[in-house]
Amino acid sequence: MPSGLAALLDDVATITKVAAASIDDVSAAAAKASTKAAGVVIDDAAVTPQYVTGFTPDRELPIIWRIAKGSLINKLVFILPAALLLSAFLPWLITPILMLGGSYLCFEGAEKVLHKLMPHDETLEQKAAEVMDANHEETMVKGAVRTDFILSTEIMVISLKEVAENYSSIWMQAGALIIVAIGITIAVYGVVGLIVKMDDVGLHMAQRENGFARKFGRGLVKAMPKLLGALTFIGTAAMLWVGGQIIVHGFGAHPDAWVDLDGGLSGWLADAAISGIIGLAIGIVIVGAIKLLPFGNDGH
């Protein structure tokens, strides 16, 4: 009897060690996959704050929380199962789907650029009425979650490609992608929450008695509108860059190879710039095509 119990305990210990090793492998795969997707993660963090501007301070964090929940649902409920199934049975379909999503990002980015460049007669009162509209928050959250879906898809697919190269087990791949999804969502929306609340932090510091803290707080309050404005620009550029890059790479092209550069930072900048220009051109074509449709003037 003792020998049987000892053998059983040995088996349990062995299984525990194997499970621990598997967890370590999954964590390592997830960390490596997250690194591969870092560029899109940065884009995601830059895009999201523009959907939270214009709201009262008490609504900012609840809105970010709603978007973060939508992002996690996107990754775990929709993208993860679909990506695993497509990778296993229809791997050739992943690229066309990504390119379709990239086209949507190009459309979104181009529409924002055209809205900024073309004259429009929207008054301050109209803008205020839009922000105060009861449906405005719902519209912004849905728009943010929709855009997040495209960016999250690329994050998850990039991560899946990295994981699939090292692990053939679908359970290992799923485990790594779950860690990636949760970790990246927390990181992105944690940073977004910190960004949009920095003006409140600055206001609090500006009311303190300490001279340095008060001066720093005032500077922070003054700097935040410029930072949010810069992030709006970066977010729009990121949509065009990522969208254009998905489409260009989908056709098997690499923009950084079109110019005489040695790779590294210069190659990355060339890739981003050329992809962004191509993304803007594609987006403008899509916007124009939609405007020609019978319902084209009823939307944005």
C-alpha positions, 0 to 999 in steps of 0.5 A: 500500500505505501509503495502504491501511494508513493508511486501515485505521489511520484506520478502526481509530482511528475505531472505537476512538473510537466504542467509547470514546464508547459506553463513556462513554455506558454508564458515564454511563447506569449512574451515573444509573441507580444514583442513581435506585435509591439508595433501594432500595440503602440498604434492601438494605444495612440489611436484609442485616446481620441475616442475619449476626448470631449467627455467630462472627467467622471465619464473618462475612466468608465468609457475606457473600461467599456472599450477595454471590455470590448477589446478583450471580448474582441480578442478572446471571443471572436478573434482567438477561436477564428484565428485558430480555426483558420490557421488549422483549416484555411490558413490561406484565408487569413491574409485576405481577411487582414487586408479587408480590415486594413482597408477599413483602417485606411478608410477611417484614417483618410476620412479623418484627414479629409475632415480636417483638410476640407472646410466645414461649417460646424459651429462651436454650438454644434460641436457642444450639442454633439458631445452632449447628445445622449447617444454620443458616448455609445457612438464613440465606444462602438467606434473605438471597439470597431477600430480596436477589432481591426488592430486586435486582429493583427496583434493576435494574428502576428502573435499566432504566427510567432507561436505556431512556428514553435508549437504545433499543439493548438492548446499551447497556441491558445494558451499563449494567445490568451496570455497575449490578449489579456496582457496587451489589453491591460497594458494598452488601456492602462496607458490610455487611462493614465494619459487621459487622467494626467490633466486631473493629476496635474490639477491636483498637484497644482493645488498643493502647497509645495512650490515645485509640485504646484509648478509641475502640476500647472505645466502638466495641465497646460501640456495635456491638450497639446499631448492629446492633440498630438495623439489624435494626429499619431492615431490617425497616422497609425490607422493609415500606416497599419492599414497600408502596411497590412495591404502592401504586405498582403501582396507580398511587397516590402516598402523598405526594400523599395528605397536604398536603405540598410534596414534598422530605424531608417528601413522602419521609417521608410516602411511606415512612411510609404505604407502610410502614403499608400494607406491614405491613397487607398482610403481616399479611393474608398471614401470617394467610392462610398460617396458615390453610392446612394447611401453615401451621404447619409453616414459620416 
